[in-house]
Amino acid sequence: MGKYEAERNFLKSNFYKLKSIKTDKMKGLPQPEGIKRYDPDSKIINLPAVSADIIKKQDIFQCIKDRRSIRHYSEEAISLAELSYLLWATQGITGTNKAGFTFRTVPCSGATHTFETYLFIMNVVGLEKGIYRYLPIEHALMFLFPSEDVDKKLDEISLDQPFVPHFTKKSALTFAWSTTPYRSEWKFDVSAHKKILIDVGHICQNLYLAGESLDLGVCSIGIYNQEAVDKLLQLDGDEEFIIYLAAVGKKK
């Protein structure tokens, strides 16, 4: 067996060979909820309606051509309207089908949408520094808890990579996407995990292109302290855990 054979097999589409597998969907087990529940007494911040009026680059060709990972940011704040647009572009709901599956602004295997969006807010107009979660049905933010040293915590989580808030190179916010794998495992069993990784790539690319259309800088973060970020966001690290992060800020 080659050094990377097992890992490479994970990348291949081998599910059709596993004819003995019966998914939980095939067994008639109930479908897991597609969106994480929350306390209705939580502090909810309604987001501005998404509008094309704030877009600076209407030409999708130019956005694709100009897209780069931007690691240095100015001290300028991001507006709530800009954040609203970025959240809509990455996980916004655009419709539902008869079975209750949501259609979103990003493609997803079997419409299983295993992701939740958490936000580390440092410099967004009208928002307190702290941790938030996006509620896609309501197109709103749920305030989880304040954190005056959120930038310091992010430095620790991201293993002090300099483009996540660090001295003058501060991002205005950082996206943190969690996955609840069983939403996909219920339908796809062992092939779910390959699909989840593909799907989170769709989300982050939409963030890059939406950010470019606003002339914002975006940089994805794939190296981070798993246990630290899950603990900070009060995730169990098994049924739900962070899978990808991305910093966003005004270009310097």
C-alpha positions in Angstrom: 0.0 0.0 0.0 1.4 3.4 -1.0 1.9 6.0 1.7 -1.2 8.0 0.7 -3.4 5.3 -0.7 -6.1 5.4 2.0 -6.3 9.2 1.9 -6.5 9.2 -1.9 -9.3 6.6 -1.9 -11.3 9.0 0.2 -11.1 11.5 -2.7 -12.5 9.0 -5.2 -16.2 8.3 -6.0 -16.3 4.7 -4.7 -19.8 4.7 -3.2 -21.3 2.7 -6.0 -19.0 -0.2 -5.1 -20.5 -0.4 -1.6 -23.7 -2.1 -2.5 -24.3 -3.6 0.9 -24.7 -0.1 2.5 -28.2 0.9 3.4 -28.5 4.6 4.3 -30.5 5.8 7.2 -32.8 7.4 4.7 -33.3 4.0 3.0 -34.0 2.5 6.5 -36.9 5.0 6.9 -35.2 6.8 9.8 -36.4 10.5 10.2 -34.4 13.1 8.4 -32.4 15.3 10.8 -33.3 19.0 11.1 -31.7 21.1 8.4 -31.0 24.1 10.6 -29.8 24.2 14.2 -32.4 25.3 16.8 -32.0 28.3 19.0 -33.5 29.9 22.1 -36.3 32.2 20.8 -35.4 34.6 23.7 -31.9 35.1 22.2 -30.9 38.6 21.0 -31.7 38.7 17.3 -30.4 41.4 15.0 -32.3 41.8 11.7 -30.1 42.3 8.7 -30.7 44.9 6.0 -32.5 43.6 2.9 -30.0 42.4 0.3 -29.6 44.9 -2.4 -27.5 45.1 -5.6 -27.1 48.8 -5.0 -24.0 48.3 -2.8 -22.1 46.2 -5.4 -19.1 48.0 -6.8 -18.2 45.4 -9.5 -21.2 44.3 -11.4 -19.1 42.4 -14.0 -18.8 38.7 -12.9 -15.9 38.2 -15.3 -13.9 40.9 -13.6 -14.7 39.6 -10.2 -13.4 36.1 -11.2 -10.3 37.6 -12.8 -9.5 39.9 -9.9 -10.1 37.4 -7.1 -7.1 36.9 -4.8 -6.5 35.9 -1.2 -6.0 39.2 0.6 -4.0 39.1 3.8 -3.7 42.8 4.7 -6.6 45.0 5.7 -7.3 48.6 6.6 -8.8 49.7 9.8 -12.1 50.7 8.0 -15.3 49.1 9.3 -17.5 46.9 7.2 -21.2 48.1 7.0 -24.1 46.0 8.1 -25.4 46.1 4.5 -22.1 44.6 3.2 -22.3 41.8 5.9 -25.9 41.1 5.0 -24.9 40.6 1.3 -21.9 38.4 2.2 -24.1 36.1 4.4 -26.8 35.9 1.7 -24.2 35.1 -0.9 -22.8 32.2 1.1 -25.8 30.6 2.8 -28.9 32.7 1.8 -32.1 30.8 1.2 -33.7 31.4 -2.1 -36.6 28.9 -1.9 -37.8 25.5 -0.7 -39.3 22.4 -2.3 -42.3 20.3 -1.3 -40.2 18.1 0.9 -38.9 21.1 2.8 -35.4 21.1 1.4 -34.0 24.6 1.1 -32.5 26.0 -2.1 -29.6 28.3 -1.3 -27.2 30.6 -3.1 -24.6 27.8 -3.1 -24.9 24.2 -4.5 -25.0 21.3 -2.1 -25.1 17.6 -2.4 -28.7 16.4 -2.1 -29.7 19.8 -0.6 -28.5 18.5 2.8 -26.8 21.8 3.8 -24.8 20.6 6.8 -23.3 24.0 7.6 -23.9 26.7 10.2 -22.3 30.1 9.9 -20.6 31.7 13.0 -19.0 35.1 12.9 -16.2 36.6 14.9 -17.1 40.3 14.7 -14.4 42.9 15.3 -15.2 45.9 13.2 -18.7 46.0 11.7 -20.8 49.2 12.0 -23.6 48.9 14.5 -22.5 45.5 16.0 -20.8 44.9 19.3 -17.5 43.0 19.3 -18.2 39.3 19.9 -19.5 36.1 18.5 -22.7 35.7 16.4 -24.5 33.0 14.4 -26.3 33.6 11.1 -30.0 32.5 10.9 -30.6 31.9 7.2 -34.4 31.5 7.4 -34.8 34.8 9.2 -31.8 36.4 7.4 -30.8 37.7 10.8 -27.9 37.4 13.3 -28.1 35.8 16.7 -25.8 37.4 19.3 -24.1 34.6 21.2 -21.8 36.5 23.6 -19.6 39.6 23.8 -15.8 39.4 23.5 -13.6 42.5 23.7 -10.6 40.3 23.0 -12.1 38.4 20.1 -9.1 39.4 18.0 -6.7 37.9 20.5 -8.7 34.7 20.6 -8.7 34.5 16.9 -4.9 34.8 16.8 -4.7 31.9 19.2 -7.2 29.8 17.2 -5.5 30.5 13.9 -2.1 29.7 15.3 -1.0 33.4 15.0 -1.3 33.5 11.2 -0.7 37.2 10.6 -3.6 37.9 8.2 -6.2 37.0 10.9 -6.5 40.1 13.2 -2.9 40.9 14.1 -1.8 44.5 15.0 -2.5 46.8 12.1 -3.5 44.0 9.6 -6.9 43.6 11.2 -9.8 41.9 9.5 -13.2 43.3 10.2 -14.7 39.9 10.8 -14.0 36.2 10.4 -16.5 33.6 9.1 -16.4 30.2 10.8 -18.4 27.4 9.2 -19.4 24.4 11.2 -20.7 21.1 9.8 -23.3 18.8 11.3 -22.3 15.7 9.3 -25.3 13.6 10.0 -27.5 15.8 7.9 -25.5 14.4 4.9 -24.7 11.0 6.4 -28.4 10.3 6.8 -28.7 10.4 3.0 -25.3 9.4 1.7 -23.7 7.3 4.5 -19.9 7.0 4.1 -19.8 9.1 0.9 -21.2 12.1 2.9 -17.8 13.3 4.0 -16.3 13.8 0.6 -19.5 15.7 -0.4 -19.2 17.9 2.7 -15.7 19.0 1.9 -16.7 19.8 -1.7 -19.8 21.8 -0.5 -17.9 24.0 1.9 -15.6 24.9 -1.0 -18.6 26.2 -2.8 -19.5 28.4 0.1 -16.0 29.9 0.5 -15.7 30.6 -3.2 -19.0 32.5 -3.1 -17.6 34.5 -0.3 -14.5 35.3 -2.3 -16.5 36.4 -5.3 -19.1 38.4 -3.3 -16.3 40.0 -1.4 -14.6 41.0 -4.6 -17.8 42.5 -5.9 -17.7 44.8 -2.9 -14.0 45.4 -3.2 -13.4 43.6 0.1 -10.5 41.4 0.9 -11.1 37.7 1.7 -8.6 35.0 2.8 -9.6 31.4 3.6 -8.1 29.7 6.7 -7.6 25.9 6.6 -5.1 25.7 9.5 -6.5 26.3 13.0 -6.7 24.8 16.5 -9.8 22.6 16.1 -10.3 22.0 19.8 -9.9 25.7 20.7 -12.4 27.0 18.1 -15.0 24.3 18.9 -14.7 25.0 22.6 -15.0 28.8 22.1 -18.2 28.4 20.0 -19.5 25.8 22.5 -19.7 23.0 19.9 -19.4 19.4 21.0 -16.7 18.7 18.4 -18.3 15.5 17.2 -21.9 16.0 16.1 -21.0 19.6 15.1 -17.5 21.1 14.6 -15.8 23.9 12.7 -14.6 22.9 9.2 -13.4 26.1 7.6 -12.7 29.8 8.3 -12.2 32.9 6.3 -11.1 36.4 7.2 -12.8 39.5 5.6 -11.8 43.1 5.7 -11.5 46.3 3.7 -8.5 46.2 1.4 -5.5 48.1 2.5 
